[in-house]
C-alpha cells in the first residue's frame, strides 16, 4: 500500500524533504506504528520522531489519533504540535 507522506516544520527539516511516497510493511497498521517505523529508517527520521507522543497527524483533511488505522489512506501529514502566540 503506497502512501504519500507530507512532512511539516521541524519534521521536514530533520528529514530533509517535504514529502515522499512509502509502502509500509503489513504490520504497520496505525499512525503510531507508522511513526515508529519511520523513526527506525535512519538518523534524520530518528531525530524527527524522537518525541513520538508529540507528533500530530492528519489523514486526508482530518486529524488522526495515534491509534487511528491507516488502511486505505492515500495521504498522511505529519507535523509537530502547533504553538501560537
C-alpha positions as CSV (number, residue, x, y, z in Angstrom):
1,X,0.0,0.0,0.0
2,X,1.6,3.2,-1.1
3,X,1.0,6.3,1.0
4,X,2.1,9.9,0.3
5,X,3.6,11.3,3.4
6,X,3.8,15.1,3.9
7,X,6.2,16.5,6.5
8,X,6.0,19.9,8.1
9,X,8.1,22.3,10.2
10,X,10.8,20.6,12.4
11,X,10.0,17.1,11.0
12,X,10.6,18.3,7.4
13,X,13.8,20.0,8.4
14,X,15.2,16.9,10.2
15,X,14.3,14.5,7.4
16,X,15.4,16.9,4.7
17,X,12.3,16.6,2.5
18,X,8.7,17.8,2.5
19,X,7.1,14.7,1.1
20,X,7.7,11.1,0.0
21,X,5.8,8.0,-1.0
22,X,6.3,5.0,1.2
23,X,4.9,1.4,1.3
24,X,5.0,0.4,5.0
25,X,5.2,-3.3,5.9
26,X,1.9,-5.1,6.6
27,X,2.3,-4.9,10.4
28,X,2.2,-1.1,10.3
29,X,-1.5,-0.5,10.7
30,X,-1.9,2.7,12.8
31,X,-0.5,6.2,12.9
32,X,1.6,5.2,16.0
33,X,3.1,2.2,14.2
34,X,3.8,4.3,11.1
35,X,5.7,6.8,13.2
36,X,7.7,4.0,14.9
37,X,8.5,2.5,11.6
38,X,9.6,5.9,10.2
39,X,11.8,6.6,13.2
40,X,13.7,3.4,12.5
41,X,14.5,4.4,8.9
42,X,17.7,6.4,9.7
43,X,19.3,9.3,11.6
44,X,17.1,12.1,10.2
45,X,13.9,10.2,10.8
46,X,15.0,9.2,14.4
47,X,15.6,12.9,15.1
48,X,12.3,14.0,13.5
49,X,10.3,11.4,15.5
50,X,12.3,11.4,18.8
51,X,9.3,12.7,20.7
52,X,6.7,10.4,19.2
53,X,3.9,11.3,21.6
54,X,4.1,15.0,20.4
55,X,3.8,14.1,16.7
56,X,0.5,15.1,15.2
57,X,-1.1,13.5,12.1
58,X,-3.8,14.1,9.6
59,X,-5.2,11.5,7.2
60,X,-6.5,13.5,4.2
61,X,-8.0,16.6,5.9
62,X,-9.0,15.0,9.2
63,X,-6.8,14.9,12.3
64,X,-5.9,11.4,13.4
65,X,-5.1,9.9,16.8
66,X,-2.1,7.6,17.3
67,X,-4.4,4.6,17.3
68,X,-6.2,5.6,14.0
69,X,-5.9,2.9,11.4
70,X,-4.0,3.8,8.2
71,X,-5.7,1.2,6.0
72,X,-6.8,2.9,2.8
73,X,-5.0,6.2,3.5
74,X,-3.6,7.8,0.4
75,X,-2.1,10.9,2.1
76,X,-0.9,11.4,5.7
77,X,0.5,14.6,7.0
78,X,2.9,14.5,10.0
79,X,3.8,17.6,11.9
80,X,4.9,18.8,15.4
81,X,2.4,20.4,17.7
82,X,1.3,23.8,16.6
83,X,2.1,26.6,19.0
84,X,0.6,30.0,19.0
85,X,1.4,33.3,20.5
